[in-house]
């Protein structure tokens, strides 16, 4: 059994622009993102903390760290999914996010679940 197989969290992301909360004239663009986590490993694990790197089109970078996600520290058995929705506010119509989740397996192993980079964009901005 390899370490990668034992401690694997798959991360899928869907994003959407939230026009009713955005004010482009004030450089305020609100985006929602829905994350689906799946424990593809062999060991139950709990999501302990998150680390985000949020970059807007001007190159402004914001790092966010905190315990859990949306007030929870979900515990997932192998094969379990956990889904949540959160949001980000940018000063530009386009940006990117990436980061990682700090996970704690039931056997005491701490491991990182990478969040692949994804784009936040108002509709019809990117081709």
Long-range contacts (C-beta under 8 A, 24 or more apart in sequence): 1-42, 5-41, 5-42, 6-41, 6-42, 6-43, 6-105, 6-109, 7-41, 7-43, 7-45, 7-103, 7-105, 7-109, 7-111, 8-39, 8-40, 8-41, 8-113, 9-37, 9-38, 9-39, 9-40, 9-41, 9-45, 9-47, 9-76, 9-101, 9-103, 9-113, 10-37, 10-38, 10-40, 11-35, 11-36, 11-37, 11-101, 11-113, 11-114, 11-115, 11-116, 12-36, 12-38, 13-115, 13-116, 13-118, 15-118, 15-119, 15-120, 15-121, 17-120, 17-121, 17-122, 17-123, 18-87, 19-122, 22-122, 24-93, 24-122, 27-91, 27-92, 28-89, 28-91, 29-89, 29-90, 29-91, 29-92, 29-93, 29-95, 29-120, 29-122, 30-87, 30-88, 30-89, 31-87, 31-88, 31-89, 31-90, 31-95, 31-120, 32-85, 32-86, 32-87, 33-85, 33-86, 33-87, 33-88, 33-97, 33-118, 33-120, 34-83, 34-84, 34-85, 35-69, 35-83, 35-84, 35-85, 35-86, 35-115, 36-81, 36-82, 36-83, 37-74, 37-76, 37-81, 37-82, 37-83, 37-101, 37-113, 38-76, 38-79, 38-80, 38-81, 39-76, 39-77, 39-78, 39-79, 39-80, 40-78, 40-79, 41-78, 41-105, 42-78, 43-78, 43-105, 43-106, 43-107, 43-109, 44-75, 44-76, 44-77, 44-78, 44-105, 44-106, 45-75, 45-76, 45-103, 45-104, 45-105, 45-106, 45-111, 46-73, 46-74, 46-75, 46-76, 46-103, 46-104, 47-72, 47-73, 47-74, 47-76, 47-82, 47-101, 47-102, 47-103, 47-113, 48-73, 48-101, 48-102, 48-103, 48-104, 48-110, 49-101, 49-102, 50-99, 50-100, 50-101, 50-102, 51-99, 51-100, 51-101, 51-102, 52-97, 52-98, 52-99, 52-115, 53-97, 53-98, 53-99, 54-88, 54-90, 54-95, 54-96, 54-97, 55-95, 55-96, 55-97, 56-90, 56-91, 56-92, 56-94, 56-95, 57-90, 57-92, 57-93, 57-94, 57-95, 58-91, 58-92, 60-91, 64-99, 69-101, 88-120, 90-120, 93-121, 93-122, 93-125, 94-119, 94-120, 94-121, 94-122, 94-125, 94-126, 95-119, 95-120, 95-121, 96-120
